[in-house]
Amino acid sequence: MIDEQETLVEKKVIYTLELNGQIFMIENVPARVNEETGEQFFSPSTVEHLQQIILSGQQPDHFTEVPVYNYAA
């Protein structure tokens, strides 16, 4: 049996969330990222701060356009 260990590295990532038909992006979010799978892990305090940012209604730093494609087409 092979003993596999995840390799997690500290990185800054872009967190995205769809809420009520709107897409929110938060840049420079600290996360531990699995180097093999790309899966992101956030500390409880980071998750709490993300929720505060999104639910606060504060003005974003900037806006960006995002192309949208239909998978079924």
Predicted model as a PDB file, atoms N, CA, C, CB and O in Angstrom, pLDDT in the B-factor column:
MODEL        1                                                                  
ATOM      1  N   MET A   1       0.833  -1.176   0.000  1.00 42.00           N  
ATOM      2  CA  MET A   1       0.000   0.000   0.000  1.00 42.00           C  
ATOM      3  C   MET A   1       0.884   1.248   0.000  1.00 42.00           C  
ATOM      4  CB  MET A   1      -0.951  -0.007   1.212  1.00 42.00           C  
ATOM      5  O   MET A   1       1.804   1.374   0.808  1.00 42.00           O  
ATOM      6  N   ILE A   2       0.592   2.151  -0.908  1.00 40.00           N  
ATOM      7  CA  ILE A   2       1.379   3.372  -1.032  1.00 40.00           C  
ATOM      8  C   ILE A   2       0.803   4.450  -0.123  1.00 40.00           C  
ATOM      9  CB  ILE A   2       1.414   3.860  -2.498  1.00 40.00           C  
ATOM     10  O   ILE A   2      -0.404   4.693  -0.124  1.00 40.00           O  
ATOM     11  N   ASP A   3       1.679   5.099   0.660  1.00 38.00           N  
ATOM     12  CA  ASP A   3       1.252   6.187   1.539  1.00 38.00           C  
ATOM     13  C   ASP A   3       1.351   7.500   0.766  1.00 38.00           C  
ATOM     14  CB  ASP A   3       2.118   6.235   2.847  1.00 38.00           C  
ATOM     15  O   ASP A   3       2.442   8.021   0.533  1.00 38.00           O  
ATOM     16  N   GLU A   4       0.191   8.022   0.375  1.00 60.00           N  
ATOM     17  CA  GLU A   4       0.166   9.276  -0.380  1.00 60.00           C  
ATOM     18  C   GLU A   4      -0.170  10.421   0.559  1.00 60.00           C  
ATOM     19  CB  GLU A   4      -0.857   9.207  -1.545  1.00 60.00           C  
ATOM     20  O   GLU A   4      -1.092  10.334   1.370  1.00 60.00           O  
ATOM     21  N   GLN A   5       0.594  11.493   0.433  1.00 71.00           N  
ATOM     22  CA  GLN A   5       0.310  12.683   1.220  1.00 71.00           C  
ATOM     23  C   GLN A   5       0.010  13.832   0.282  1.00 71.00           C  
ATOM     24  CB  GLN A   5       1.489  13.032   2.157  1.00 71.00           C  
ATOM     25  O   GLN A   5       0.668  14.005  -0.744  1.00 71.00           O  
ATOM     26  N   GLU A   6      -0.992  14.615   0.647  1.00 75.00           N  
ATOM     27  CA  GLU A   6      -1.307  15.801  -0.139  1.00 75.00           C  
ATOM     28  C   GLU A   6      -0.215  16.832   0.066  1.00 75.00           C  
ATOM     29  CB  GLU A   6      -2.691  16.379   0.247  1.00 75.00           C  
ATOM     30  O   GLU A   6       0.314  16.987   1.167  1.00 75.00           O  
ATOM     31  N   THR A   7       0.112  17.529  -0.999  1.00 90.00           N  
ATOM     32  CA  THR A   7       1.043  18.635  -0.889  1.00 90.00           C  
ATOM     33  C   THR A   7       0.237  19.915  -1.024  1.00 90.00           C  
ATOM     34  CB  THR A   7       2.176  18.549  -1.967  1.00 90.00           C  
ATOM     35  O   THR A   7      -0.253  20.250  -2.103  1.00 90.00           O  
ATOM     36  N   LEU A   8       0.107  20.628   0.099  1.00 95.00           N  
ATOM     37  CA  LEU A   8      -0.633  21.878   0.106  1.00 95.00           C  
ATOM     38  C   LEU A   8       0.350  23.034   0.169  1.00 95.00           C  
ATOM     39  CB  LEU A   8      -1.625  21.931   1.291  1.00 95.00           C  
ATOM     40  O   LEU A   8       1.287  23.028   0.967  1.00 95.00           O  
ATOM     41  N   VAL A   9       0.124  24.028  -0.685  1.00 97.00           N  
ATOM     42  CA  VAL A   9       0.980  25.208  -0.689  1.00 97.00           C  
ATOM     43  C   VAL A   9       0.122  26.445  -0.431  1.00 97.00           C  
ATOM     44  CB  VAL A   9       1.749  25.337  -2.037  1.00 97.00           C  
ATOM     45  O   VAL A   9      -1.030  26.517  -0.859  1.00 97.00           O  
ATOM     46  N   GLU A  10       0.694  27.400   0.264  1.00 98.00           N  
ATOM     47  CA  GLU A  10       0.011  28.661   0.537  1.00 98.00           C  
ATOM     48  C   GLU A  10       0.068  29.522  -0.717  1.00 98.00           C  
ATOM     49  CB  GLU A  10       0.652  29.401   1.755  1.00 98.00           C  
ATOM     50  O   GLU A  10       1.145  29.757  -1.266  1.00 98.00           O  
ATOM     51  N   LYS A  11      -1.101  29.997  -1.174  1.00 98.00           N  
ATOM     52  CA  LYS A  11      -1.178  30.835  -2.372  1.00 98.00           C  
ATOM     53  C   LYS A  11      -2.248  31.892  -2.169  1.00 98.00           C  
ATOM     54  CB  LYS A  11      -1.480  29.984  -3.637  1.00 98.00           C  
ATOM     55  O   LYS A  11      -3.078  31.789  -1.267  1.00 98.00           O  
ATOM     56  N   LYS A  12      -2.218  32.903  -3.014  1.00 98.00           N  
ATOM     57  CA  LYS A  12      -3.300  33.879  -3.117  1.00 98.00           C  
ATOM     58  C   LYS A  12      -4.103  33.479  -4.343  1.00 98.00           C  
ATOM     59  CB  LYS A  12      -2.758  35.375  -3.221  1.00 98.00           C  
ATOM     60  O   LYS A  12      -3.541  33.295  -5.422  1.00 98.00           O  
ATOM     61  N   VAL A  13      -5.419  33.343  -4.184  1.00 98.00           N  
ATOM     62  CA  VAL A  13      -6.278  32.871  -5.270  1.00 98.00           C  
ATOM     63  C   VAL A  13      -7.405  33.868  -5.507  1.00 98.00           C  
ATOM     64  CB  VAL A  13      -6.853  31.469  -4.950  1.00 98.00           C  
ATOM     65  O   VAL A  13      -7.606  34.802  -4.732  1.00 98.00           O  
ATOM     66  N   ILE A  14      -8.133  33.647  -6.594  1.00 97.00           N  
ATOM     67  CA  ILE A  14      -9.354  34.406  -6.859  1.00 97.00           C  
ATOM     68  C   ILE A  14     -10.525  33.533  -6.436  1.00 97.00           C  
ATOM     69  CB  ILE A  14      -9.467  34.827  -8.377  1.00 97.00           C  
ATOM     70  O   ILE A  14     -10.690  32.420  -6.936  1.00 97.00           O  
ATOM     71  N   TYR A  15     -11.329  34.035  -5.520  1.00 97.00           N  
ATOM     72  CA  TYR A  15     -12.506  33.320  -5.017  1.00 97.00           C  
ATOM     73  C   TYR A  15     -13.703  33.801  -5.813  1.00 97.00           C  
ATOM     74  CB  TYR A  15     -12.718  33.549  -3.473  1.00 97.00           C  
ATOM     75  O   TYR A  15     -13.922  35.007  -5.918  1.00 97.00           O  
ATOM     76  N   THR A  16     -14.483  32.890  -6.376  1.00 94.00           N  
ATOM     77  CA  THR A  16     -15.681  33.271  -7.117  1.00 94.00           C  
ATOM     78  C   THR A  16     -16.906  32.643  -6.473  1.00 94.00           C  
ATOM     79  CB  THR A  16     -15.570  32.848  -8.597  1.00 94.00           C  
ATOM     80  O   THR A  16     -16.854  31.538  -5.935  1.00 94.00           O  
ATOM     81  N   LEU A  17     -18.006  33.376  -6.543  1.00 92.00           N  
ATOM     82  CA  LEU A  17     -19.254  32.920  -5.944  1.00 92.00           C  
ATOM     83  C   LEU A  17     -20.414  33.439  -6.769  1.00 92.00           C  
ATOM     84  CB  LEU A  17     -19.373  33.385  -4.472  1.00 92.00           C  
ATOM     85  O   LEU A  17     -20.441  34.614  -7.133  1.00 92.00           O  
ATOM     86  N   GLU A  18     -21.377  32.569  -7.068  1.00 91.00           N  
ATOM     87  CA  GLU A  18     -22.622  33.003  -7.696  1.00 91.00           C  
ATOM     88  C   GLU A  18     -23.682  33.065  -6.608  1.00 91.00           C  
ATOM     89  CB  GLU A  18     -23.055  32.040  -8.865  1.00 91.00           C  
ATOM     90  O   GLU A  18     -23.911  32.090  -5.893  1.00 91.00           O  
ATOM     91  N   LEU A  19     -24.327  34.227  -6.491  1.00 90.00           N  
ATOM     92  CA  LEU A  19     -25.339  34.433  -5.469  1.00 90.00           C  
ATOM     93  C   LEU A  19     -26.467  35.251  -6.060  1.00 90.00           C  
ATOM     94  CB  LEU A  19     -24.745  35.127  -4.223  1.00 90.00           C  
ATOM     95  O   LEU A  19     -26.255  36.378  -6.507  1.00 90.00           O  
ATOM     96  N   ASN A  20     -27.659  34.693  -6.063  1.00 91.00           N  
ATOM     97  CA  ASN A  20     -28.843  35.382  -6.595  1.00 91.00           C  
ATOM     98  C   ASN A  20     -28.630  35.903  -8.019  1.00 91.00           C  
ATOM     99  CB  ASN A  20     -29.221  36.539  -5.683  1.00 91.00           C  
ATOM    100  O   ASN A  20     -29.027  37.021  -8.346  1.00 91.00           O  
ATOM    101  N   GLY A  21     -27.999  35.078  -8.858  1.00 89.00           N  
ATOM    102  CA  GLY A  21     -27.799  35.442 -10.258  1.00 89.00           C  
ATOM    103  C   GLY A  21     -26.645  36.401 -10.506  1.00 89.00           C  
ATOM    104  O   GLY A  21     -26.416  36.793 -11.651  1.00 89.00           O  
ATOM    105  N   GLN A  22     -25.918  36.786  -9.479  1.00 89.00           N  
ATOM    106  CA  GLN A  22     -24.756  37.656  -9.633  1.00 89.00           C  
ATOM    107  C   GLN A  22     -23.494  36.858  -9.356  1.00 89.00           C  
ATOM    108  CB  GLN A  22     -24.847  38.881  -8.690  1.00 89.00           C  
ATOM    109  O   GLN A  22     -23.485  35.953  -8.521  1.00 89.00           O  
ATOM    110  N   ILE A  23     -22.434  37.202 -10.066  1.00 91.00           N  
ATOM    111  CA  ILE A  23     -21.150  36.555  -9.839  1.00 91.00           C  
ATOM    112  C   ILE A  23     -20.243  37.538  -9.117  1.00 91.00           C  
ATOM    113  CB  ILE A  23     -20.509  36.076 -11.178  1.00 91.00           C  
ATOM    114  O   ILE A  23     -20.082  38.684  -9.536  1.00 91.00           O  
ATOM    115  N   PHE A  24     -19.657  37.073  -8.032  1.00 93.00           N  
ATOM    116  CA  PHE A  24     -18.736  37.880  -7.237  1.00 93.00           C  
ATOM    117  C   PHE A  24     -17.346  37.265  -7.344  1.00 93.00           C  
ATOM    118  CB  PHE A  24     -19.198  37.968  -5.744  1.00 93.00           C  
ATOM    119  O   PHE A  24     -17.190  36.045  -7.293  1.00 93.00           O  
ATOM    120  N   MET A  25     -16.337  38.124  -7.493  1.00 95.00           N  
ATOM    121  CA  MET A  25     -14.944  37.678  -7.523  1.00 95.00           C  
ATOM    122  C   MET A  25     -14.176  38.472  -6.482  1.00 95.00           C  
ATOM    123  CB  MET A  25     -14.311  37.855  -8.949  1.00 95.00           C  
ATOM    124  O   MET A  25     -14.285  39.696  -6.412  1.00 95.00           O  
ATOM    125  N   ILE A  26     -13.402  37.769  -5.678  1.00 97.00           N  
ATOM    126  CA  ILE A  26     -12.571  38.428  -4.682  1.00 97.00           C  
ATOM    127  C   ILE A  26     -11.133  37.982  -4.937  1.00 97.00           C  
ATOM    128  CB  ILE A  26     -13.037  38.086  -3.210  1.00 97.00           C  
ATOM    129  O   ILE A  26     -10.823  36.791  -4.904  1.00 97.00           O  
ATOM    130  N   GLU A  27     -10.267  38.951  -5.189  1.00 97.00           N  
ATOM    131  CA  GLU A  27      -8.875  38.675  -5.520  1.00 97.00           C  
ATOM    132  C   GLU A  27      -8.007  38.594  -4.266  1.00 97.00           C  
ATOM    133  CB  GLU A  27      -8.336  39.747  -6.461  1.00 97.00           C  
ATOM    134  O   GLU A  27      -8.361  39.108  -3.205  1.00 97.00           O  
ATOM    135  N   ASN A  28      -6.872  37.940  -4.418  1.00 98.00           N  
ATOM    136  CA  ASN A  28      -5.840  37.877  -3.382  1.00 98.00           C  
ATOM    137  C   ASN A  28      -6.305  37.226  -2.076  1.00 98.00           C  
ATOM    138  CB  ASN A  28      -5.347  39.259  -3.091  1.00 98.00           C  
ATOM    139  O   ASN A  28      -5.951  37.675  -0.986  1.00 98.00           O  
ATOM    140  N   VAL A  29      -7.096  36.174  -2.203  1.00 98.00           N  
ATOM    141  CA  VAL A  29      -7.605  35.455  -1.029  1.00 98.00           C  
ATOM    142  C   VAL A  29      -6.578  34.384  -0.622  1.00 98.00           C  
ATOM    143  CB  VAL A  29      -9.010  34.803  -1.331  1.00 98.00           C  
ATOM    144  O   VAL A  29      -6.179  33.565  -1.450  1.00 98.00           O  
ATOM    145  N   PRO A  30      -6.154  34.387   0.638  1.00 98.00           N  
ATOM    146  CA  PRO A  30      -5.203  33.364   1.079  1.00 98.00           C  
ATOM    147  C   PRO A  30      -5.872  31.987   1.136  1.00 98.00           C  
ATOM    148  CB  PRO A  30      -4.621  33.729   2.459  1.00 98.00           C  
ATOM    149  O   PRO A  30      -6.971  31.829   1.668  1.00 98.00           O  
ATOM    150  N   ALA A  31      -5.174  31.001   0.573  1.00 98.00           N  
ATOM    151  CA  ALA A  31      -5.707  29.634   0.554  1.00 98.00           C  
ATOM    152  C   ALA A  31      -4.558  28.649   0.588  1.00 98.00           C  
ATOM    153  CB  ALA A  31      -6.594  29.391  -0.696  1.00 98.00           C  
ATOM    154  O   ALA A  31      -3.425  28.974   0.233  1.00 98.00           O  
ATOM    155  N   ARG A  32      -4.872  27.446   1.018  1.00 98.00           N  
ATOM    156  CA  ARG A  32      -3.947  26.329   0.863  1.00 98.00           C  
ATOM    157  C   ARG A  32      -4.444  25.561  -0.354  1.00 98.00           C  
ATOM    158  CB  ARG A  32      -3.875  25.408   2.171  1.00 98.00           C  
ATOM    159  O   ARG A  32      -5.614  25.184  -0.420  1.00 98.00           O  
ATOM    160  N   VAL A  33      -3.564  25.332  -1.309  1.00 97.00           N  
ATOM    161  CA  VAL A  33      -3.956  24.729  -2.580  1.00 97.00           C  
ATOM    162  C   VAL A  33      -3.228  23.398  -2.763  1.00 97.00           C  
ATOM    163  CB  VAL A  33      -3.652  25.686  -3.763  1.00 97.00           C  
ATOM    164  O   VAL A  33      -2.010  23.307  -2.608  1.00 97.00           O  
ATOM    165  N   ASN A  34      -4.010  22.368  -3.098  1.00 96.00           N  
ATOM    166  CA  ASN A  34      -3.445  21.055  -3.395  1.00 96.00           C  
ATOM    167  C   ASN A  34      -2.743  21.155  -4.741  1.00 96.00           C  
ATOM    168  CB  ASN A  34      -4.551  19.933  -3.405  1.00 96.00           C  
ATOM    169  O   ASN A  34      -3.385  21.424  -5.756  1.00 96.00           O  
ATOM    170  N   GLU A  35      -1.435  20.942  -4.758  1.00 92.00           N  
ATOM    171  CA  GLU A  35      -0.665  21.090  -5.995  1.00 92.00           C  
ATOM    172  C   GLU A  35      -1.083  20.104  -7.078  1.00 92.00           C  
ATOM    173  CB  GLU A  35       0.804  20.920  -5.704  1.00 92.00           C  
ATOM    174  O   GLU A  35      -0.973  20.410  -8.265  1.00 92.00           O  
ATOM    175  N   GLU A  36      -1.554  18.940  -6.693  1.00 92.00           N  
ATOM    176  CA  GLU A  36      -1.920  17.918  -7.679  1.00 92.00           C  
ATOM    177  C   GLU A  36      -3.310  18.158  -8.267  1.00 92.00           C  
ATOM    178  CB  GLU A  36      -1.865  16.535  -7.043  1.00 92.00           C  
ATOM    179  O   GLU A  36      -3.501  18.046  -9.478  1.00 92.00           O  
ATOM    180  N   THR A  37      -4.278  18.487  -7.413  1.00 94.00           N  
ATOM    181  CA  THR A  37      -5.668  18.601  -7.877  1.00 94.00           C  
ATOM    182  C   THR A  37      -6.145  20.037  -8.083  1.00 94.00           C  
ATOM    183  CB  THR A  37      -6.574  17.927  -6.898  1.00 94.00           C  
ATOM    184  O   THR A  37      -7.133  20.261  -8.781  1.00 94.00           O  
ATOM    185  N   GLY A  38      -5.457  21.014  -7.485  1.00 95.00           N  
ATOM    186  CA  GLY A  38      -5.890  22.403  -7.578  1.00 95.00           C  
ATOM    187  C   GLY A  38      -6.977  22.764  -6.578  1.00 95.00           C  
ATOM    188  O   GLY A  38      -7.434  23.906  -6.535  1.00 95.00           O  
ATOM    189  N   GLU A  39      -7.394  21.781  -5.767  1.00 96.00           N  
ATOM    190  CA  GLU A  39      -8.441  22.047  -4.779  1.00 96.00           C  
ATOM    191  C   GLU A  39      -7.953  23.093  -3.778  1.00 96.00           C  
ATOM    192  CB  GLU A  39      -8.851  20.740  -4.046  1.00 96.00           C  
ATOM    193  O   GLU A  39      -6.811  23.058  -3.321  1.00 96.00           O  
ATOM    194  N   GLN A  40      -8.856  24.029  -3.448  1.00 97.00           N  
ATOM    195  CA  GLN A  40      -8.512  25.136  -2.561  1.00 97.00           C  
ATOM    196  C   GLN A  40      -9.155  24.934  -1.195  1.00 97.00           C  
ATOM    197  CB  GLN A  40      -8.954  26.481  -3.171  1.00 97.00           C  
ATOM    198  O   GLN A  40     -10.310  24.520  -1.096  1.00 97.00           O  
ATOM    199  N   PHE A  41      -8.394  25.231  -0.141  1.00 97.00           N  
ATOM    200  CA  PHE A  41      -8.877  25.127   1.226  1.00 97.00           C  
ATOM    201  C   PHE A  41      -8.718  26.479   1.903  1.00 97.00           C  
ATOM    202  CB  PHE A  41      -8.120  24.020   2.008  1.00 97.00           C  
ATOM    203  O   PHE A  41      -7.666  27.111   1.811  1.00 97.00           O  
ATOM    204  N   PHE A  42      -9.779  26.919   2.590  1.00 98.00           N  
ATOM    205  CA  PHE A  42      -9.781  28.229   3.242  1.00 98.00           C  
ATOM    206  C   PHE A  42      -9.951  28.052   4.747  1.00 98.00           C  
ATOM    207  CB  PHE A  42     -10.906  29.131   2.669  1.00 98.00           C  
ATOM    208  O   PHE A  42     -10.686  27.174   5.200  1.00 98.00           O  
ATOM    209  N   SER A  43      -9.272  28.887   5.506  1.00 98.00           N  
ATOM    210  CA  SER A  43      -9.419  28.841   6.956  1.00 98.00           C  
ATOM    211  C   SER A  43     -10.796  29.383   7.332  1.00 98.00           C  
ATOM    212  CB  SER A  43      -8.291  29.654   7.660  1.00 98.00           C  
ATOM    213  O   SER A  43     -11.384  30.142   6.562  1.00 98.00           O  
ATOM    214  N   PRO A  44     -11.321  29.009   8.496  1.00 97.00           N  
ATOM    215  CA  PRO A  44     -12.618  29.538   8.933  1.00 97.00           C  
ATOM    216  C   PRO A  44     -12.643  31.065   8.981  1.00 97.00           C  
ATOM    217  CB  PRO A  44     -12.967  28.983  10.300  1.00 97.00           C  
ATOM    218  O   PRO A  44     -13.652  31.674   8.625  1.00 97.00           O  
ATOM    219  N   SER A  45     -11.554  31.689   9.415  1.00 98.00           N  
ATOM    220  CA  SER A  45     -11.541  33.160   9.471  1.00 98.00           C  
ATOM    221  C   SER A  45     -11.569  33.771   8.074  1.00 98.00           C  
ATOM    222  CB  SER A  45     -10.302  33.656  10.231  1.00 98.00           C  
ATOM    223  O   SER A  45     -12.156  34.835   7.880  1.00 98.00           O  
ATOM    224  N   THR A  46     -10.940  33.109   7.095  1.00 98.00           N  
ATOM    225  CA  THR A  46     -10.989  33.598   5.712  1.00 98.00           C  
ATOM    226  C   THR A  46     -12.400  33.491   5.162  1.00 98.00           C  
ATOM    227  CB  THR A  46     -10.012  32.811   4.819  1.00 98.00           C  
ATOM    228  O   THR A  46     -12.882  34.413   4.504  1.00 98.00           O  
ATOM    229  N   VAL A  47     -13.066  32.376   5.427  1.00 96.00           N  
ATOM    230  CA  VAL A  47     -14.451  32.195   4.967  1.00 96.00           C  
ATOM    231  C   VAL A  47     -15.356  33.266   5.579  1.00 96.00           C  
ATOM    232  CB  VAL A  47     -14.970  30.776   5.333  1.00 96.00           C  
ATOM    233  O   VAL A  47     -16.207  33.827   4.889  1.00 96.00           O  
ATOM    234  N   GLU A  48     -15.179  33.544   6.842  1.00 96.00           N  
ATOM    235  CA  GLU A  48     -15.977  34.575   7.513  1.00 96.00           C  
ATOM    236  C   GLU A  48     -15.737  35.940   6.874  1.00 96.00           C  
ATOM    237  CB  GLU A  48     -15.642  34.625   9.018  1.00 96.00           C  
ATOM    238  O   GLU A  48     -16.679  36.703   6.662  1.00 96.00           O  
ATOM    239  N   HIS A  49     -14.492  36.242   6.573  1.00 97.00           N  
ATOM    240  CA  HIS A  49     -14.166  37.530   5.953  1.00 97.00           C  
ATOM    241  C   HIS A  49     -14.751  37.615   4.536  1.00 97.00           C  
ATOM    242  CB  HIS A  49     -12.632  37.736   5.911  1.00 97.00           C  
ATOM    243  O   HIS A  49     -15.236  38.673   4.134  1.00 97.00           O  
ATOM    244  N   LEU A  50     -14.711  36.522   3.784  1.00 96.00           N  
ATOM    245  CA  LEU A  50     -15.317  36.491   2.446  1.00 96.00           C  
ATOM    246  C   LEU A  50     -16.806  36.798   2.529  1.00 96.00           C  
ATOM    247  CB  LEU A  50     -15.095  35.119   1.777  1.00 96.00           C  
ATOM    248  O   LEU A  50     -17.325  37.582   1.735  1.00 96.00           O  
ATOM    249  N   GLN A  51     -17.491  36.185   3.483  1.00 93.00           N  
ATOM    250  CA  GLN A  51     -18.924  36.427   3.659  1.00 93.00           C  
ATOM    251  C   GLN A  51     -19.188  37.891   3.997  1.00 93.00           C  
ATOM    252  CB  GLN A  51     -19.492  35.520   4.761  1.00 93.00           C  
ATOM    253  O   GLN A  51     -20.135  38.483   3.480  1.00 93.00           O  
ATOM    254  N   GLN A  52     -18.374  38.470   4.846  1.00 95.00           N  
ATOM    255  CA  GLN A  52     -18.540  39.881   5.219  1.00 95.00           C  
ATOM    256  C   GLN A  52     -18.382  40.787   4.010  1.00 95.00           C  
ATOM    257  CB  GLN A  52     -17.530  40.274   6.302  1.00 95.00           C  
ATOM    258  O   GLN A  52     -19.157  41.725   3.821  1.00 95.00           O  
ATOM    259  N   ILE A  53     -17.370  40.503   3.189  1.00 94.00           N  
ATOM    260  CA  ILE A  53     -17.131  41.326   2.002  1.00 94.00           C  
ATOM    261  C   ILE A  53     -18.335  41.272   1.066  1.00 94.00           C  
ATOM    262  CB  ILE A  53     -15.859  40.859   1.263  1.00 94.00           C  
ATOM    263  O   ILE A  53     -18.813  42.311   0.611  1.00 94.00           O  
ATOM    264  N   ILE A  54     -18.828  40.069   0.778  1.00 92.00           N  
ATOM    265  CA  ILE A  54     -19.908  39.900  -0.187  1.00 92.00           C  
ATOM    266  C   ILE A  54     -21.230  40.444   0.342  1.00 92.00           C  
ATOM    267  CB  ILE A  54     -20.061  38.433  -0.548  1.00 92.00           C  
ATOM    268  O   ILE A  54     -21.973  41.086  -0.401  1.00 92.00           O  
ATOM    269  N   LEU A  55     -21.532  40.199   1.608  1.00 91.00           N  
ATOM    270  CA  LEU A  55     -22.825  40.600   2.163  1.00 91.00           C  
ATOM    271  C   LEU A  55     -22.859  42.055   2.632  1.00 91.00           C  
ATOM    272  CB  LEU A  55     -23.180  39.699   3.312  1.00 91.00           C  
ATOM    273  O   LEU A  55     -23.935  42.579   2.921  1.00 91.00           O  
ATOM    274  N   SER A  56     -21.710  42.712   2.713  1.00 93.00           N  
ATOM    275  CA  SER A  56     -21.661  44.082   3.236  1.00 93.00           C  
ATOM    276  C   SER A  56     -22.259  45.110   2.279  1.00 93.00           C  
ATOM    277  CB  SER A  56     -20.232  44.460   3.543  1.00 93.00           C  
ATOM    278  O   SER A  56     -22.699  46.178   2.705  1.00 93.00           O  
ATOM    279  N   GLY A  57     -22.273  44.789   0.996  1.00 88.00           N  
ATOM    280  CA  GLY A  57     -22.786  45.748   0.025  1.00 88.00           C  
ATOM    281  C   GLY A  57     -21.797  46.851  -0.314  1.00 88.00           C  
ATOM    282  O   GLY A  57     -22.160  47.825  -0.973  1.00 88.00           O  
ATOM    283  N   GLN A  58     -20.551  46.711   0.129  1.00 90.00           N  
ATOM    284  CA  GLN A  58     -19.552  47.735  -0.157  1.00 90.00           C  
ATOM    285  C   GLN A  58     -19.255  47.785  -1.653  1.00 90.00           C  
ATOM    286  CB  GLN A  58     -18.262  47.469   0.637  1.00 90.00           C  
ATOM    287  O   GLN A  58     -19.472  46.808  -2.370  1.00 90.00           O  
ATOM    288  N   GLN A  59     -18.761  48.920  -2.113  1.00 94.00           N  
ATOM    289  CA  GLN A  59     -18.419  49.084  -3.517  1.00 94.00           C  
ATOM    290  C   GLN A  59     -17.214  48.216  -3.864  1.00 94.00           C  
ATOM    291  CB  GLN A  59     -18.132  50.564  -3.839  1.00 94.00           C  
ATOM    292  O   GLN A  59     -16.253  48.160  -3.097  1.00 94.00           O  
ATOM    293  N   PRO A  60     -17.255  47.537  -5.012  1.00 95.00           N  
ATOM    294  CA  PRO A  60     -16.098  46.738  -5.418  1.00 95.00           C  
ATOM    295  C   PRO A  60     -14.940  47.638  -5.839  1.00 95.00           C  
ATOM    296  CB  PRO A  60     -16.475  45.788  -6.566  1.00 95.00           C  
ATOM    297  O   PRO A  60     -15.136  48.810  -6.162  1.00 95.00           O  
ATOM    298  N   ASP A  61     -13.746  47.081  -5.832  1.00 95.00           N  
ATOM    299  CA  ASP A  61     -12.558  47.819  -6.269  1.00 95.00           C  
ATOM    300  C   ASP A  61     -12.604  48.125  -7.759  1.00 95.00           C  
ATOM    301  CB  ASP A  61     -11.296  47.029  -5.942  1.00 95.00           C  
ATOM    302  O   ASP A  61     -12.168  49.190  -8.196  1.00 95.00           O  
ATOM    303  N   HIS A  62     -13.135  47.181  -8.541  1.00 96.00           N  
ATOM    304  CA  HIS A  62     -13.302  47.394  -9.982  1.00 96.00           C  
ATOM    305  C   HIS A  62     -14.265  46.355 -10.537  1.00 96.00           C  
ATOM    306  CB  HIS A  62     -11.934  47.321 -10.721  1.00 96.00           C  
ATOM    307  O   HIS A  62     -14.640  45.404  -9.851  1.00 96.00           O  
ATOM    308  N   PHE A  63     -14.656  46.550 -11.781  1.00 95.00           N  
ATOM    309  CA  PHE A  63     -15.544  45.623 -12.480  1.00 95.00           C  
ATOM    310  C   PHE A  63     -14.781  44.999 -13.644  1.00 95.00           C  
ATOM    311  CB  PHE A  63     -16.835  46.348 -12.984  1.00 95.00           C  
ATOM    312  O   PHE A  63     -13.803  45.567 -14.131  1.00 95.00           O  
ATOM    313  N   THR A  64     -15.233  43.829 -14.084  1.00 93.00           N  
ATOM    314  CA  THR A  64     -14.646  43.165 -15.231  1.00 93.00           C  
ATOM    315  C   THR A  64     -15.746  42.510 -16.045  1.00 93.00           C  
ATOM    316  CB  THR A  64     -13.595  42.128 -14.793  1.00 93.00           C  
ATOM    317  O   THR A  64     -16.793  42.150 -15.508  1.00 93.00           O  
ATOM    318  N   GLU A  65     -15.508  42.356 -17.345  1.00 92.00           N  
ATOM    319  CA  GLU A  65     -16.463  41.650 -18.189  1.00 92.00           C  
ATOM    320  C   GLU A  65     -16.081  40.184 -18.248  1.00 92.00           C  
ATOM    321  CB  GLU A  65     -16.515  42.263 -19.611  1.00 92.00           C  
ATOM    322  O   GLU A  65     -14.900  39.840 -18.301  1.00 92.00           O  
ATOM    323  N   VAL A  66     -17.088  39.323 -18.237  1.00 88.00           N  
ATOM    324  CA  VAL A  66     -16.840  37.888 -18.275  1.00 88.00           C  
ATOM    325  C   VAL A  66     -17.641  37.282 -19.415  1.00 88.00           C  
ATOM    326  CB  VAL A  66     -17.207  37.218 -16.923  1.00 88.00           C  
ATOM    327  O   VAL A  66     -18.862  37.432 -19.449  1.00 88.00           O  
ATOM    328  N   PRO A  67     -16.983  36.596 -20.358  1.00 91.00           N  
ATOM    329  CA  PRO A  67     -17.738  35.932 -21.424  1.00 91.00           C  
ATOM    330  C   PRO A  67     -18.502  34.743 -20.843  1.00 91.00           C  
ATOM    331  CB  PRO A  67     -16.789  35.467 -22.572  1.00 91.00           C  
ATOM    332  O   PRO A  67     -18.013  34.054 -19.948  1.00 91.00           O  
ATOM    333  N   VAL A  68     -19.692  34.517 -21.359  1.00 88.00           N  
ATOM    334  CA  VAL A  68     -20.534  33.410 -20.893  1.00 88.00           C  
ATOM    335  C   VAL A  68     -20.864  32.519 -22.084  1.00 88.00           C  
ATOM    336  CB  VAL A  68     -21.845  33.937 -20.209  1.00 88.00           C  
ATOM    337  O   VAL A  68     -21.307  33.004 -23.125  1.00 88.00           O  
ATOM    338  N   TYR A  69     -20.650  31.233 -21.932  1.00 93.00           N  
ATOM    339  CA  TYR A  69     -20.936  30.258 -22.986  1.00 93.00           C  
ATOM    340  C   TYR A  69     -21.966  29.255 -22.483  1.00 93.00           C  
ATOM    341  CB  TYR A  69     -19.641  29.530 -23.438  1.00 93.00           C  
ATOM    342  O   TYR A  69     -22.061  28.998 -21.283  1.00 93.00           O  
ATOM    343  N   ASN A  70     -22.741  28.688 -23.415  1.00 93.00           N  
ATOM    344  CA  ASN A  70     -23.731  27.686 -23.084  1.00 93.00           C  
ATOM    345  C   ASN A  70     -23.142  26.321 -23.410  1.00 93.00           C  
ATOM    346  CB  ASN A  70     -25.067  27.928 -23.852  1.00 93.00           C  
ATOM    347  O   ASN A  70     -22.854  26.029 -24.570  1.00 93.00           O  
ATOM    348  N   TYR A  71     -22.966  25.504 -22.417  1.00 95.00           N  
ATOM    349  CA  TYR A  71     -22.372  24.172 -22.592  1.00 95.00           C  
ATOM    350  C   TYR A  71     -23.204  23.317 -23.537  1.00 95.00           C  
ATOM    351  CB  TYR A  71     -22.230  23.465 -21.239  1.00 95.00           C  
ATOM    352  O   TYR A  71     -22.648  22.546 -24.320  1.00 95.00           O  
ATOM    353  N   ALA A  72     -24.542  23.441 -23.477  1.00 94.00           N  
ATOM    354  CA  ALA A  72     -25.433  22.586 -24.261  1.00 94.00           C  
ATOM    355  C   ALA A  72     -25.448  22.941 -25.740  1.00 94.00           C  
ATOM    356  CB  ALA A  72     -26.831  22.671 -23.715  1.00 94.00           C  
ATOM    357  O   ALA A  72     -25.938  22.163 -26.557  1.00 94.00           O  
ATOM    358  N   ALA A  73     -24.918  24.104 -26.092  1.00 73.00           N  
ATOM    359  CA  ALA A  73     -24.977  24.546 -27.502  1.00 73.00           C  
ATOM    360  C   ALA A  73     -24.025  23.766 -28.368  1.00 73.00           C  
ATOM    361  CB  ALA A  73     -24.662  26.029 -27.615  1.00 73.00           C  
ATOM    362  O   ALA A  73     -23.948  24.008 -29.573  1.00 73.00           O  
TER     363      ALA A  73                                                      
ENDMDL                                                                          
END                                                                             
